[in-house]
Every structure is written in C-alpha cells, then in structure tokens.
Amino acid sequence: MINKQAEVAQPVLTEEQMEQINFTLIEALHTNKQVYLTYYKQGECITETGFIQFVDSLGNLFIFIDDVFELKNKMRLSELIDVRLA
C-alpha cells in the first residue's frame, strides 16, 4: 500500500523533448560517450549511468550497458524521460 502511494504518473514528453532525446542517444552512440538515462518503470523515475550500444527509432527500442554491472539492458524509447551526456 505504501509503495502505491509513492508511485508517480509517467511524464508526457513534448515532440521537441523526444527529438532531443533521440539526438542525444545517437550522439552518445556514435561518440561512445557515457550518458545519464532517466526512465519510467512501474511508477518510478529511475536514473542510471551507462553507454548506448544500439538505437532503433522505428522499432522504439535501444540497448544500453549500465555502468554498475556492465549488463546489456533493452528498453523502449517510450520509457525514456531524459538523456544527458555525462
């Protein structure tokens, strides 16, 4: 019950924000720069650090390798809230 109270609604991004996220993902992929990813999952906004390995805008997915465990994570682009170069 307490967890339900802490949940937040998924933020709705503008077209401009989505374009900026795509641009940053592609830049990070091509330059192999580390990024801070903020994404929405099960009522929470989570931020992780990692490297982008693959981006498929048409398929609405991307793959990043997290900094902590160096695991590959496949996620939907629609789950992203923010991406910033580290």
C-alpha atoms as one frame of an Amber mdcrd trajectory, in Angstrom:
protein
   0.000   0.000   0.000   2.845   2.409   0.835   4.520   1.626  -2.496   1.311
   2.557  -4.330   1.307   5.975  -2.646   4.890   6.653  -3.784   4.076   5.928
  -7.440   4.154   8.784  -9.916   2.430   9.059 -13.281   4.607   8.730 -16.376
   5.560  12.215 -17.595   4.267  13.136 -21.055   7.038  14.473 -23.286   6.640
  17.087 -25.995   7.687  16.376 -29.572  10.710  18.647 -29.030  11.790  16.727
 -25.924  11.510  13.404 -27.786  13.602  14.761 -30.667  16.262  15.968 -28.216
  16.370  12.534 -26.557  16.808  10.847 -29.954  19.542  13.302 -30.924  21.413
  12.735 -27.648  21.099   8.936 -27.956  22.510   8.972 -31.494  25.336  11.326
 -30.480  26.240   9.125 -27.497  26.156   6.030 -29.704  28.485   7.486 -32.334
  30.924   9.125 -29.892  30.780   6.328 -27.276  30.129   8.897 -24.553  28.631
   7.952 -21.233  25.038   9.087 -20.587  22.661   9.603 -17.693  19.374   7.903
 -18.585  16.186   8.715 -16.727  13.334   6.354 -17.473   9.930   5.430 -16.146
   9.320   1.935 -14.814   6.479   0.646 -12.641   5.518   4.016 -11.170   9.079
   5.238 -10.586  11.511   7.540 -12.350  14.922   5.850 -12.342  18.263   7.344
 -13.368  21.193   5.165 -14.429  24.574   5.775 -15.993  25.820   3.797 -18.958
  26.753   3.615 -22.619  24.403   3.375 -25.596  25.066   0.308 -27.733  22.155
   0.319 -30.201  19.252   2.599 -31.151  16.263   1.618 -33.296  13.920   4.613
 -33.570  11.480   2.779 -35.839  11.320  -0.236 -33.541  11.011   2.013 -30.475
  13.915   0.399 -28.625  17.501   0.886 -27.603  20.178  -1.067 -25.794  22.474
   0.386 -23.167  25.188  -1.098 -20.984  24.892   0.034 -17.382  27.903   1.300
 -15.501  27.421  -0.765 -12.346  27.064  -4.352 -13.538  28.017  -3.835 -17.202
  24.832  -5.628 -18.237  23.001  -5.095 -21.516  19.584  -3.569 -20.970  16.986
  -3.468 -23.736  14.401  -0.734 -23.244  11.646   1.029 -25.121  12.297   4.588
 -26.240   8.829   5.451 -24.940  10.017   4.703 -21.361  12.694   7.403 -21.540
  12.116  10.680 -19.753  15.531  12.292 -20.173  19.009  11.552 -21.573  22.079
  13.672 -20.847  25.704  13.245 -21.800  27.870  12.599 -18.740
